[in-house]
Amino acid sequence: MTDQISKRPIPVWIISAFFFFSAIYTLYSFAIVLSGNVNLTPQMQRYLESLTPLNYIISIGIGFLNLSGAITLFMLRKHAAYFFLSGLILSIASFVYNILTTNWLETGAAGVIGAFLSQLLVLAVVIYAFRLRKRGTLK
């Protein structure tokens, strides 16, 4: 076990920690927003009201895939690359779906820019995971 820990690249630790904490923060954010304890702009309120169960299922799916990717990456398993890739594809599909079916763009540029930057970050993780897989670091 100690040998396995010493072979784990530093970026794997960073990526895994980031996605673990992101999952916790996302659940916390959902809880406080849905509880009504956050003041929202009228545009944000309309956006939240326009969300359907499908939107929530997709969001949970993306989180599950990314968290699965982080766990399997930490365990140095080759499936990590595919979990992250699946999460990225679902995230891009969700991005397009939300633009077409909700007033998401009215909530401000920060949300769109943030979503785009997070997709770029996951793309970098996907590329890194596939490189680790090709090198044989992921088994």
C-alpha positions as CSV (number, residue, x, y, z in Angstrom):
1,M,0.0,0.0,0.0
2,T,2.8,2.4,0.9
3,D,4.5,1.6,-2.4
4,Q,1.2,2.4,-4.3
5,I,1.0,5.8,-2.5
6,S,4.6,6.7,-3.3
7,K,3.9,5.9,-7.0
8,R,0.9,8.2,-7.2
9,P,1.8,11.3,-9.2
10,I,1.2,14.7,-7.4
11,P,-1.3,15.9,-10.0
12,V,-3.4,12.8,-9.2
13,W,-3.6,13.9,-5.6
14,I,-4.5,17.5,-6.6
15,I,-7.2,16.4,-9.2
16,S,-8.8,13.9,-6.8
17,A,-8.9,16.4,-3.9
18,F,-10.3,19.1,-6.2
19,F,-13.2,16.8,-7.4
20,F,-13.8,15.5,-3.8
21,F,-14.2,19.0,-2.5
22,S,-16.2,20.1,-5.5
23,A,-18.7,17.4,-4.9
24,I,-19.1,18.4,-1.3
25,Y,-19.4,22.1,-2.3
26,T,-22.0,21.3,-5.0
27,L,-24.2,19.5,-2.5
28,Y,-23.9,22.3,0.0
29,S,-24.7,24.9,-2.8
30,F,-27.8,22.9,-3.8
31,A,-29.0,22.7,-0.2
32,I,-28.6,26.4,0.6
33,V,-30.1,27.6,-2.7
34,L,-33.1,25.2,-2.6
35,S,-33.7,26.0,1.0
36,G,-34.3,29.7,0.1
37,N,-31.5,30.9,2.4
38,V,-29.8,32.8,-0.5
39,N,-30.9,36.0,-2.1
40,L,-31.3,35.5,-5.8
41,T,-31.7,38.0,-8.6
42,P,-35.1,37.7,-10.4
43,Q,-33.3,36.2,-13.4
44,M,-31.7,33.5,-11.2
45,Q,-35.1,32.8,-9.5
46,R,-36.8,32.4,-12.9
47,Y,-33.9,30.1,-14.0
48,L,-34.3,27.9,-10.9
49,E,-38.1,27.8,-11.4
50,S,-37.6,26.7,-15.0
51,L,-35.5,23.6,-14.1
52,T,-37.1,20.3,-14.5
53,P,-36.3,17.0,-12.8
54,L,-34.2,16.1,-15.9
55,N,-32.0,19.1,-15.2
56,Y,-31.3,17.8,-11.7
57,I,-30.8,14.2,-12.9
58,I,-28.2,15.5,-15.4
59,S,-26.5,17.5,-12.8
60,I,-26.3,14.6,-10.4
61,G,-25.1,12.4,-13.2
62,I,-22.3,14.8,-14.1
63,G,-21.3,14.9,-10.4
64,F,-21.4,11.1,-10.1
65,L,-19.3,10.6,-13.2
66,N,-16.7,13.2,-12.1
67,L,-16.5,11.8,-8.6
68,S,-16.2,8.3,-9.9
69,G,-13.4,9.6,-12.2
70,A,-11.7,11.1,-9.2
71,I,-12.0,8.0,-7.1
72,T,-10.7,5.7,-9.8
73,L,-7.9,8.1,-10.7
74,F,-6.8,8.1,-7.1
75,M,-6.9,4.3,-7.2
76,L,-4.8,4.5,-10.4
77,R,-7.5,2.6,-12.4
78,K,-7.7,3.0,-16.2
79,H,-11.5,3.5,-16.1
80,A,-10.9,7.0,-14.7
81,A,-10.3,8.5,-18.1
82,Y,-13.6,7.2,-19.3
83,F,-15.5,8.4,-16.3
84,F,-14.1,11.9,-16.8
85,L,-14.7,11.8,-20.5
86,S,-18.4,10.7,-20.0
87,G,-18.8,13.5,-17.4
88,L,-17.4,16.0,-19.9
89,I,-19.7,14.9,-22.7
90,L,-22.7,15.0,-20.4
91,S,-21.7,18.4,-19.2
92,I,-21.4,19.8,-22.7
93,A,-24.8,18.3,-23.6
94,S,-26.2,19.9,-20.5
95,F,-24.6,23.3,-21.4
96,V,-26.4,23.2,-24.8
97,Y,-29.6,21.9,-23.3
98,N,-29.8,24.7,-20.7
99,I,-29.1,27.4,-23.3
100,L,-31.9,26.0,-25.5
101,T,-34.5,25.3,-22.8
102,T,-34.0,27.8,-20.0
103,N,-33.3,31.5,-19.4
104,W,-29.8,30.5,-18.3
105,L,-28.1,33.2,-20.4
106,E,-30.2,35.9,-18.7
107,T,-28.6,35.0,-15.3
108,G,-25.3,36.7,-16.4
109,A,-22.1,36.0,-18.1
110,A,-20.4,34.6,-14.9
111,G,-22.4,31.4,-15.0
112,V,-21.7,30.7,-18.7
113,I,-18.0,31.6,-18.4
114,G,-17.7,29.5,-15.2
115,A,-19.4,26.5,-17.0
116,F,-17.1,26.9,-20.0
117,L,-14.0,27.2,-17.8
118,S,-15.0,24.1,-15.8
119,Q,-15.4,22.1,-19.0
120,L,-11.9,23.2,-20.1
121,L,-10.6,22.1,-16.8
122,V,-12.3,18.7,-17.1
123,L,-10.9,18.4,-20.7
124,A,-7.4,18.9,-19.3
125,V,-8.1,16.2,-16.8
126,V,-9.4,13.8,-19.5
127,I,-6.2,14.4,-21.6
128,Y,-4.0,13.8,-18.5
129,A,-5.9,10.7,-17.5
130,F,-5.6,9.2,-21.0
131,R,-1.9,10.0,-21.0
132,L,-1.5,8.2,-17.7
133,R,-3.4,5.3,-19.1
134,K,-1.2,5.2,-22.2
135,R,2.0,5.3,-20.1
136,G,0.7,2.4,-18.0
137,T,0.4,4.4,-14.8
138,L,-3.3,3.5,-14.7
139,K,-4.0,-0.2,-14.5
